Amino acid sequence: MNLHPQNQCRADHPLISVQGVGVAFAGQRGSALRGIAFDLMPGEILGIVGESGSGKSVMCRAIAGLLPPSAGVEGQMNFEGRTYRLSDQKALAGLRGHGIAMIFQDPMSALDPLMSVRRHLALRTPADPALLLTMAGFSDPGKVLGSYPHQMSGGQCQRVAIACALAREPRLLIADEPTTALDVTVQAGILKRLKAIAEERGMAIIFITHDLAVAYQVCNQIVVMRNGAVVETGSANTVLTEPRADYTRHLIASMPRPRSNAPELTQQITPSSVLRTIATSNGGHLALRLDNISVAYKKPDGSRFDAVRNVSVDVGEGEIVGLVGESGSGKSTLAKAAVGLVTPTAGRICLNGRVVDWSRPEPSWRREIQYIFQDPRGALDPLGRIIHQVRQPLDIHRLGDKSEREGVARARLLETHLDDTLFGRKPASLSGGQRQRATIARALTVRPRVLICDESVSALDVSIQAKILDLLLDLRDKYALAILFISHDLSVIQHICDRVVVMRHGTLIEEGQTFELFRNPTESYTRDLIAALPRLPDAPPSHLPEQEAAV
């Protein structure tokens, strides 16, 4: 694959210059975008940050000509010396692929479920597919070339989508939350590689993210958006260390981040996480026990793949246990086995003291344990209105009459900070973060005893993420809710979890109380995870979590 600039515009002129971009959708009041303008030089990375629904993705889809026919678009862009009207869909379509490529937030919507990884890449370039996959972070690309999307984890699918986007060597890469689904070590490698490709090839990158630490790490310039307009712009260092706008300061304050070591404080208090762990070990109620769980799959060639091998995890009543590990480590497979979505080949599952056989489930079991999926698009019916889908668990279990169910569904949606104007919409008209909040609300409607959160805040911007984490903590305290919390974001794990379990290659390699594990990890892999955690410049290098403060 050629990594040298080709047909590049002059380095002292912007590769792309955008002026007066506005977007309005038919049937909706107001504008989705108003007066957006920016310049981006060759080799530079522009970060677009802001809350879910602020217009980040709409702006980038307008540039790529990917908005639906219902969108009215105004404005223009100059790309490599040629001016394009953003309403000219045909002209913009001619740029896609070799001129402009896009990495989408949801990799499953970008990959064909009936095509292997090898086929996806072969359609785009004659270049060596293994090289493309290596660039996207696969250490052994030969293992996945014959795989289909449903056979890979969310993080692996995202890396394949990144490889597909790079295949035709675009001049501008639009990356919409490209590392959201990835663990921190793979994320660090991909961010480093994207920066290197941008510098070597003169490729410009528009990088949409809700993670301000990632934006600081990878971007040269940052644009902060809110309600379809730009509220602040400047260099990444200036915007994130000396923000002028109150909204930018609010986003930074909402970030979960570790606190500096405070030995005198930790010697004087006993953290609540320790008290909960002691209570459970001394006879407190175990809400969920996964005892020596193994899960194996049969591969097309007849060989056996062990996704999970002899893993045991306990979650006590009122306890939050974090499950971390690289993409493909078996985290989600273990969690799905707990709720019967995957059949274990060995081991035992206990729910509130009872052995559970998901081949013959009792109705009450489904109410007691709920699952929040990583991919909200796949978890929601594309044809159903949000309010009806959130109400559905109450309908299935026949809890209350219709008006009571409607009231509970509305209350849960408001509790997860989804605006009531969105209740009647279908999932396609919501942003990724808004869809995820709807799935969280749906899981909470039946007041479960155990909640499994599979990357459930990964799609959310930092301010909403902070509110959802605080909501989960409040629910834990109010209802003694047991939570198994899967995340690749170690800052979130530090903030919310009492204990942490680390998995790698389908096995449990380390576990312990959160503050102790982050302060003194015993395994080199755990140390690598912690070292790869992106931070803002004022975030200290130490790893003790906050004991009381809000996110």
C-alpha positions as CSV (number, residue, x, y, z in Angstrom):
1,M,0.0,0.0,0.0
2,N,1.4,3.4,-1.0
3,L,2.0,5.6,2.0
4,H,3.3,8.6,0.1
5,P,1.3,11.7,-0.9
6,Q,-0.3,11.6,-4.3
7,N,-2.0,14.4,-6.2
8,Q,-1.8,16.5,-3.0
9,C,-2.8,20.1,-2.8
10,R,-0.2,22.6,-1.7
11,A,0.7,22.2,2.0
12,D,0.1,25.9,2.6
13,H,-3.5,25.7,1.4
14,P,-6.4,23.9,3.1
15,L,-7.2,20.5,1.7
16,I,-10.8,21.3,2.6
17,S,-12.5,24.6,3.3
18,V,-16.2,24.5,4.4
19,Q,-18.4,27.6,4.5
20,G,-22.0,28.3,5.6
21,V,-23.2,24.8,6.1
22,G,-26.8,24.5,7.1
23,V,-29.1,21.5,7.3
24,A,-32.8,21.3,8.0
25,F,-34.9,18.1,7.9
26,A,-38.4,18.0,6.4
27,G,-41.1,17.8,9.1
28,Q,-38.9,19.0,11.9
29,R,-38.8,22.5,13.5
30,G,-35.6,24.5,13.3
31,S,-32.3,23.7,11.8
32,A,-30.0,20.7,12.5
33,L,-27.0,22.8,11.5
34,R,-26.5,26.6,11.2
35,G,-23.6,28.4,9.7
36,I,-20.8,25.8,10.1
37,A,-17.4,26.9,8.7
38,F,-13.9,25.6,9.1
39,D,-10.6,25.0,7.2
40,L,-8.5,21.8,7.4
41,M,-4.9,21.6,6.2
42,P,-3.3,18.5,4.6
43,G,-2.0,16.1,7.3
44,E,-4.0,17.8,10.1
45,I,-6.6,16.1,12.3
46,L,-9.7,18.2,13.3
47,G,-11.6,17.0,16.3
48,I,-15.4,17.6,16.4
49,V,-16.7,17.3,20.0
50,G,-20.1,18.0,21.5
51,E,-23.1,16.3,23.1
52,S,-25.1,13.6,21.4
53,G,-27.5,15.3,18.9
54,S,-25.3,18.4,18.6
55,G,-25.0,17.9,14.9
56,K,-21.5,16.4,14.7
57,S,-22.5,13.4,12.5
58,V,-25.0,15.5,10.5
59,M,-22.2,17.9,9.5
60,C,-19.9,15.2,8.4
61,R,-22.6,13.3,6.5
62,A,-23.4,16.6,4.7
63,I,-19.7,16.9,3.6
64,A,-19.7,13.3,2.3
65,G,-23.1,13.6,0.6
66,L,-24.7,11.0,2.8
67,L,-27.8,12.8,4.2
68,P,-31.2,11.4,3.3
69,P,-33.5,13.1,0.7
70,S,-35.5,14.7,3.4
71,A,-32.5,16.9,4.3
72,G,-32.3,20.4,2.9
73,V,-28.6,21.3,2.7
74,E,-27.0,24.7,2.0
75,G,-23.4,25.8,2.0
76,Q,-20.3,24.8,0.0
77,M,-16.9,23.3,0.4
78,N,-13.6,23.7,-1.5
79,F,-11.9,20.3,-1.8
80,E,-8.4,20.0,-3.4
81,G,-9.0,23.3,-5.2
82,R,-12.4,22.6,-6.5
83,T,-15.7,24.1,-5.2
84,Y,-18.7,21.8,-4.5
85,R,-22.2,22.8,-3.5
86,L,-23.2,20.5,-0.6
87,S,-26.7,20.1,-2.2
88,D,-25.1,18.5,-5.3
89,Q,-25.3,14.9,-4.2
90,K,-24.1,13.5,-7.5
91,A,-20.8,15.5,-7.4
92,L,-20.2,14.5,-3.8
93,A,-20.8,10.9,-4.6
94,G,-18.0,11.0,-7.1
95,L,-15.6,12.0,-4.2
96,R,-16.5,9.1,-2.0
97,G,-13.9,6.3,-1.7
98,H,-10.7,7.8,-3.2
99,G,-11.4,11.4,-2.2
100,I,-13.4,11.1,1.0
101,A,-13.9,8.0,3.1
102,M,-15.9,7.6,6.3
103,I,-15.6,5.3,9.3
104,F,-19.1,5.0,10.9
105,Q,-19.9,4.8,14.6
106,D,-21.7,1.5,14.2
107,P,-19.5,-1.0,12.3
108,M,-22.3,-3.5,11.9
109,S,-24.2,-1.1,9.6
110,A,-21.0,-0.7,7.5
111,L,-20.3,-4.4,7.0
112,D,-22.2,-6.9,4.9
113,P,-23.3,-9.8,7.1
114,L,-23.0,-12.2,4.1
115,M,-19.4,-11.2,3.2
116,S,-16.1,-12.4,4.7
117,V,-13.5,-9.9,5.8
118,R,-11.4,-10.9,2.9
119,R,-14.2,-10.2,0.5
120,H,-14.9,-6.8,2.1
121,L,-11.3,-5.7,1.4
122,A,-11.0,-7.3,-2.0
123,L,-13.9,-5.2,-3.3
124,R,-12.1,-2.0,-2.4
125,T,-8.4,-2.7,-3.3
126,P,-6.1,-5.3,-4.8
127,A,-3.6,-4.5,-2.0
128,D,-2.7,-7.2,0.5
129,P,-5.6,-7.5,2.9
130,A,-3.4,-8.7,5.7
131,L,-1.4,-5.4,5.5
132,L,-4.6,-3.4,5.8
133,L,-5.8,-5.4,8.8
134,T,-2.4,-4.9,10.5
135,M,-2.6,-1.2,10.0
136,A,-6.0,-1.3,11.7
137,G,-4.6,-3.1,14.8
138,F,-4.9,-6.8,14.1
139,S,-1.8,-8.6,15.4
140,D,-2.7,-11.8,13.5
141,P,-4.8,-10.8,10.5
142,G,-4.8,-14.3,9.0
143,K,-7.2,-15.5,11.8
144,V,-10.0,-13.1,10.8
145,L,-9.7,-13.0,6.9
146,G,-12.2,-15.8,6.6
147,S,-14.5,-14.5,9.4
148,Y,-17.9,-12.9,8.9
149,P,-19.2,-9.9,11.0
150,H,-21.3,-12.0,13.3
151,Q,-18.3,-14.1,14.2
152,M,-16.3,-11.2,15.5
153,S,-16.6,-8.9,18.5
154,G,-17.7,-5.3,18.2
155,G,-14.2,-4.0,18.4
156,Q,-12.9,-6.4,15.8
157,C,-15.7,-5.3,13.4
158,Q,-14.7,-1.7,14.0
159,R,-11.1,-2.5,13.1
160,V,-12.3,-4.2,9.9
161,A,-14.3,-1.0,9.0
162,I,-11.2,1.1,9.6
163,A,-9.2,-1.1,7.2
164,C,-12.0,-0.8,4.6
165,A,-12.0,3.0,4.8
166,L,-8.2,3.2,4.4
167,A,-8.2,0.7,1.5
168,R,-8.5,3.3,-1.3
169,E,-6.1,5.8,0.3
170,P,-8.5,8.7,0.7
171,R,-7.4,12.3,0.9
172,L,-9.9,13.1,3.6
173,L,-10.9,10.5,6.2
174,I,-14.1,11.2,8.3
175,A,-14.0,9.1,11.4
176,D,-17.2,9.0,13.4
177,E,-16.3,7.7,16.8
178,P,-13.9,5.2,15.2
179,T,-12.4,3.9,18.5
180,T,-15.6,3.9,20.7
181,A,-15.8,0.1,20.7
182,L,-12.1,-0.6,21.2
183,D,-10.1,-1.4,24.3
184,V,-7.5,1.2,25.3
185,T,-4.4,-0.7,24.1
186,V,-5.9,-1.2,20.6
187,Q,-7.3,2.4,20.6
188,A,-3.8,3.7,21.4
189,G,-2.3,1.8,18.5
190,I,-5.0,2.9,16.0
191,L,-4.8,6.5,17.1
192,K,-1.0,6.4,16.7
193,R,-1.4,4.8,13.3
194,L,-4.0,7.3,12.1
195,K,-1.7,10.2,13.1
196,A,1.3,8.6,11.3
197,I,-0.8,8.0,8.1
198,A,-2.0,11.6,8.2
199,E,1.5,12.9,8.5
200,E,3.1,10.5,5.9
201,R,0.4,10.8,3.2
202,G,-0.8,14.4,3.9
203,M,-4.3,12.9,4.5
204,A,-6.6,15.1,6.6
205,I,-8.9,13.6,9.2
206,I,-12.1,14.8,10.7
207,F,-12.3,13.0,14.0
208,I,-15.7,12.9,15.8
209,T,-15.5,11.8,19.4
210,H,-17.1,12.3,22.8
211,D,-13.8,11.4,24.5
212,L,-12.0,14.7,25.2
213,A,-8.9,12.9,26.3
214,V,-8.7,11.1,22.9
215,A,-9.3,14.4,21.1
216,Y,-6.5,16.0,23.0
217,Q,-4.2,13.1,22.2
218,V,-4.8,12.9,18.5
219,C,-6.2,16.2,17.2
220,N,-4.4,19.4,16.0
221,Q,-7.6,21.5,16.1
222,I,-10.9,21.2,17.9
223,V,-14.4,22.4,17.1
224,V,-16.9,22.3,19.9
225,M,-20.6,22.0,18.8
226,R,-23.9,22.4,20.6
227,N,-27.4,22.5,19.1
228,G,-26.2,22.6,15.6
229,A,-23.8,25.5,16.0
230,V,-20.1,26.0,16.8
231,V,-19.5,27.4,20.3
232,E,-15.7,27.3,20.4
233,T,-12.8,26.4,18.1
234,G,-9.0,26.5,18.3
235,S,-6.0,24.4,18.9
236,A,-6.6,21.2,20.9
237,N,-4.2,22.4,23.6
238,T,-5.9,25.8,24.0
239,V,-9.5,24.5,23.8
240,L,-9.0,21.7,26.4
241,T,-6.7,23.5,28.8
242,E,-7.9,27.1,28.5
243,P,-11.6,26.8,27.4
244,R,-13.4,30.1,26.8
245,A,-17.0,28.8,26.5
246,D,-18.9,27.7,29.6
247,Y,-20.2,24.7,27.6
248,T,-16.6,23.5,26.9
249,R,-15.8,23.8,30.6
250,H,-18.9,21.8,31.4
251,L,-17.8,19.0,29.1
252,I,-14.3,18.9,30.6
253,A,-15.7,18.9,34.2
254,S,-18.0,16.0,33.3
255,M,-15.1,13.7,32.4
256,P,-14.4,10.7,34.7
257,R,-10.8,10.8,35.6
258,P,-8.5,9.4,38.2
259,R,-7.4,11.4,41.1
260,S,-3.9,11.9,42.5
261,N,-2.6,9.6,45.2
262,A,-3.7,10.7,48.7
263,P,-2.1,8.2,51.2
264,E,-3.2,10.2,54.2
265,L,-6.8,10.1,53.1
266,T,-6.8,6.4,52.1
267,Q,-5.3,5.6,55.5
268,Q,-8.1,7.4,57.3
269,I,-11.2,6.0,55.6
270,T,-12.5,2.7,54.5
271,P,-14.0,3.0,51.0
272,S,-17.6,1.9,50.5
273,S,-16.4,-0.7,47.9
274,V,-14.3,-2.4,50.6
275,L,-17.3,-2.5,53.0
276,R,-19.5,-4.1,50.3
277,T,-16.8,-6.6,49.5
278,I,-16.4,-7.5,53.1
279,A,-20.1,-7.8,53.6
280,T,-20.5,-10.2,50.7
281,S,-17.6,-12.4,51.8
282,N,-19.1,-12.6,55.3
283,G,-22.4,-14.1,54.1
284,G,-23.9,-11.1,52.2
285,H,-26.3,-12.1,49.4
286,L,-24.7,-13.0,46.0
287,A,-27.0,-11.8,43.3
288,L,-25.1,-13.4,40.4
289,R,-22.6,-16.2,40.5
290,L,-20.8,-17.4,37.3
291,D,-19.0,-20.6,38.4
292,N,-16.3,-22.0,36.1
293,I,-18.1,-21.0,32.9
294,S,-16.7,-22.2,29.6
295,V,-18.1,-21.4,26.1
296,A,-16.8,-23.0,23.0
297,Y,-17.7,-22.7,19.3
298,K,-17.2,-25.1,16.4
299,K,-15.4,-23.4,13.5
300,P,-16.2,-24.0,9.8
301,D,-13.2,-26.3,9.5
302,G,-14.4,-28.5,12.4
303,S,-11.9,-27.2,14.9
304,R,-12.9,-25.9,18.3
305,F,-12.6,-22.3,19.5
306,D,-12.7,-21.7,23.2
307,A,-14.2,-18.2,23.7
308,V,-14.3,-18.5,27.5
309,R,-12.4,-21.0,29.6
310,N,-13.2,-21.8,33.3
311,V,-14.1,-18.2,34.4
312,S,-15.7,-17.5,37.7
313,V,-17.2,-14.1,38.7
314,D,-19.4,-13.2,41.6
315,V,-21.5,-10.0,41.9
316,G,-22.9,-9.2,45.3
317,E,-26.1,-7.5,46.1
318,G,-25.4,-3.7,45.8
319,E,-22.1,-4.3,44.1
320,I,-20.7,-3.1,40.8
321,V,-18.1,-5.4,39.2
322,G,-16.1,-4.2,36.2
323,L,-15.2,-6.6,33.5
324,V,-12.3,-5.3,31.3
325,G,-10.1,-6.8,28.6
326,E,-9.2,-6.4,25.0
327,S,-11.6,-6.9,22.1
328,G,-12.3,-10.6,21.7
329,S,-11.2,-11.5,25.2
330,G,-14.5,-13.1,26.0
331,K,-16.1,-10.4,28.1
332,S,-19.4,-10.2,26.1
333,T,-19.5,-13.9,25.6
334,L,-19.4,-14.5,29.4
335,A,-22.0,-11.9,30.0
336,K,-24.3,-13.3,27.3
337,A,-23.9,-16.8,28.9
338,A,-25.2,-15.2,32.2
339,V,-28.5,-14.3,30.6
340,G,-28.9,-17.4,28.3
341,L,-28.1,-15.7,25.0
342,V,-25.1,-18.1,24.7
343,T,-25.1,-21.7,26.0
344,P,-22.1,-22.5,28.2
345,T,-20.3,-25.8,27.5
346,A,-19.4,-26.1,31.1
347,G,-20.0,-24.4,34.5
348,R,-23.0,-23.2,36.5
349,I,-25.0,-20.0,36.7
350,C,-26.7,-18.9,40.0
351,L,-29.1,-16.0,40.1
352,N,-30.1,-14.8,43.6
353,G,-29.1,-18.2,45.1
354,R,-30.9,-20.4,42.6
355,V,-29.2,-22.4,39.9
356,V,-30.5,-21.2,36.5
357,D,-31.1,-23.4,33.5
358,W,-31.8,-21.1,30.6
359,S,-33.0,-24.0,28.5
360,R,-36.1,-24.1,30.8
361,P,-36.4,-20.5,32.1
362,E,-38.9,-19.3,34.6
363,P,-40.6,-15.9,33.8
364,S,-39.3,-14.3,37.0
365,W,-35.7,-14.9,35.9
366,R,-36.1,-12.6,32.9
367,R,-37.3,-9.8,35.2
368,E,-34.5,-10.3,37.7
369,I,-31.7,-9.9,35.2
370,Q,-31.6,-7.4,32.3
371,Y,-29.0,-6.8,29.6
372,I,-27.9,-3.5,28.0
373,F,-26.2,-4.2,24.7
374,Q,-23.2,-2.6,23.2
375,D,-24.9,-1.8,19.9
376,P,-28.2,0.1,20.4
377,R,-29.1,0.0,16.7
378,G,-29.2,-3.7,16.7
379,A,-31.0,-3.8,20.1
380,L,-34.0,-1.7,18.9
381,D,-36.7,-2.5,16.4
382,P,-36.2,-0.1,13.4
383,L,-39.9,0.0,12.8
384,G,-41.0,0.6,16.4
385,R,-41.5,3.9,18.2
386,I,-39.1,4.5,21.2
387,I,-41.9,4.8,23.8
388,H,-43.5,1.5,22.7
389,Q,-40.2,-0.3,22.8
390,V,-39.3,0.9,26.2
391,R,-42.8,-0.2,27.4
392,Q,-42.4,-3.6,25.8
393,P,-40.9,-5.5,28.9
394,L,-43.9,-4.3,30.9
395,D,-46.2,-5.6,28.3
396,I,-44.5,-9.0,28.1
397,H,-44.6,-9.5,31.8
398,R,-48.1,-8.0,32.1
399,L,-47.1,-5.5,34.8
400,G,-49.8,-2.9,35.5
401,D,-52.4,-1.6,33.1
402,K,-51.7,0.2,29.8
403,S,-51.7,3.7,31.3
404,E,-49.4,2.6,34.2
405,R,-47.0,0.9,31.7
406,E,-46.9,4.1,29.6
407,G,-46.2,6.2,32.7
408,V,-43.3,3.9,33.8
409,A,-41.8,3.9,30.3
410,R,-42.0,7.7,30.1
411,A,-40.4,8.0,33.6
412,R,-37.5,5.7,32.7
413,L,-36.9,7.6,29.5
414,L,-36.8,11.0,31.4
415,E,-34.6,9.4,34.0
416,T,-32.0,8.6,31.4
417,H,-32.2,12.2,30.1
418,L,-33.9,11.5,26.8
419,D,-36.0,14.5,25.7
420,D,-39.8,13.8,25.5
421,T,-40.0,15.1,22.0
422,L,-38.1,12.0,20.9
423,F,-40.4,9.5,22.5
424,G,-42.6,9.0,19.4
425,R,-39.7,8.7,17.0
426,K,-38.2,5.6,15.5
427,P,-34.5,4.6,16.1
428,A,-33.2,5.8,12.8
429,S,-34.1,9.4,13.6
430,L,-32.1,9.3,16.9
431,S,-28.4,9.8,17.3
432,G,-26.2,6.9,18.6
433,G,-26.2,8.3,22.1
434,Q,-29.9,8.8,22.1
435,R,-30.5,5.3,21.0
436,Q,-28.3,4.0,23.8
437,R,-30.2,5.9,26.4
438,A,-33.4,4.4,25.1
439,T,-32.0,0.8,25.6
440,I,-30.9,1.7,29.1
441,A,-34.4,3.0,29.9
442,R,-35.9,-0.2,28.6
443,A,-33.7,-2.4,30.8
444,L,-34.7,-0.5,33.9
445,T,-38.5,-0.7,33.4
446,V,-39.0,-4.0,35.2
447,R,-36.7,-3.0,38.1
448,P,-34.2,-5.9,37.7
449,R,-32.1,-7.3,40.6
450,V,-29.1,-7.8,38.3
451,L,-28.1,-5.5,35.4
452,I,-25.5,-6.4,32.8
453,C,-24.1,-3.4,31.1
454,D,-22.1,-4.3,27.9
455,E,-20.3,-1.1,27.0
456,S,-23.5,0.7,27.8
457,V,-22.1,4.2,28.0
458,S,-19.5,3.9,25.3
459,A,-21.6,5.7,22.7
460,L,-22.5,8.6,25.0
461,D,-20.9,12.0,25.2
462,V,-19.2,12.8,28.5
463,S,-21.9,14.9,30.1
464,I,-24.6,12.4,29.4
465,Q,-22.2,9.6,30.3
466,A,-21.6,11.2,33.7
467,K,-25.4,11.5,34.3
468,I,-26.0,7.8,33.4
469,L,-23.1,6.6,35.6
470,D,-24.6,8.7,38.5
471,L,-28.0,7.2,37.7
472,L,-26.6,3.7,37.9
473,L,-24.9,4.5,41.2
474,D,-28.2,5.9,42.5
475,L,-30.1,2.8,41.4
476,R,-27.5,0.6,43.0
477,D,-27.7,2.4,46.3
478,K,-31.5,2.7,46.2
479,Y,-32.4,-0.9,45.2
480,A,-29.2,-2.8,46.1
481,L,-28.9,-3.5,42.4
482,A,-26.1,-5.8,41.4
483,I,-24.3,-4.7,38.2
484,L,-21.8,-6.5,36.0
485,F,-20.2,-3.6,34.1
486,I,-18.3,-4.3,30.9
487,S,-16.2,-1.4,29.6
488,H,-12.9,-0.7,27.8
489,D,-12.9,2.8,29.4
490,L,-10.8,2.5,32.5
491,S,-11.7,6.0,33.7
492,V,-15.3,4.9,33.8
493,I,-14.3,1.6,35.5
494,Q,-12.4,3.5,38.2
495,H,-15.4,5.8,38.9
496,I,-18.2,3.3,39.1
497,C,-16.8,-0.2,40.0
498,D,-16.2,-1.7,43.4
499,R,-14.2,-4.6,42.0
500,V,-12.5,-5.3,38.7
501,V,-12.0,-8.5,36.7
502,V,-9.5,-8.5,33.9
503,M,-9.9,-11.0,31.0
504,R,-7.6,-12.0,28.2
505,H,-7.9,-14.7,25.5
506,G,-11.0,-16.1,27.2
507,T,-9.4,-16.5,30.7
508,L,-9.5,-14.5,33.9
509,I,-6.0,-13.2,34.5
510,E,-6.4,-10.8,37.4
511,E,-9.1,-9.4,39.8
512,G,-9.3,-7.2,42.8
513,Q,-10.8,-4.2,44.5
514,T,-10.7,-1.3,42.1
515,F,-8.5,1.1,44.0
516,E,-6.0,-1.7,44.8
517,L,-5.9,-3.1,41.3
518,F,-5.3,0.3,39.6
519,R,-2.7,1.3,42.2
520,N,-0.8,-2.0,42.2
521,P,-1.6,-4.3,39.2
522,T,0.3,-7.6,39.3
523,E,-0.1,-8.6,35.6
524,S,1.9,-6.9,32.8
525,Y,-1.2,-6.9,30.6
526,T,-3.2,-4.9,33.3
527,R,-0.3,-2.5,33.6
528,D,-0.3,-2.0,29.8
529,L,-4.1,-1.3,29.9
530,I,-3.6,1.4,32.6
531,A,-0.6,2.9,30.8
532,A,-2.6,3.3,27.5
533,L,-5.4,5.2,29.2
534,P,-5.7,8.6,27.4
535,R,-5.7,11.6,29.7
536,L,-6.1,15.4,29.6
537,P,-2.9,17.2,30.5
538,D,-4.0,18.0,34.0
539,A,-4.9,14.4,34.8
540,P,-2.3,12.9,37.0
541,P,-0.4,9.7,36.1
542,S,-1.6,7.9,39.3
543,H,-4.5,5.5,39.3
544,L,-6.5,5.9,42.5
545,P,-10.2,6.3,41.8
546,E,-12.3,9.0,43.4
547,Q,-14.2,7.8,46.5
548,E,-17.1,10.3,46.6
549,A,-16.9,13.0,43.9
550,A,-19.2,13.1,41.0
551,V,-17.9,12.4,37.5
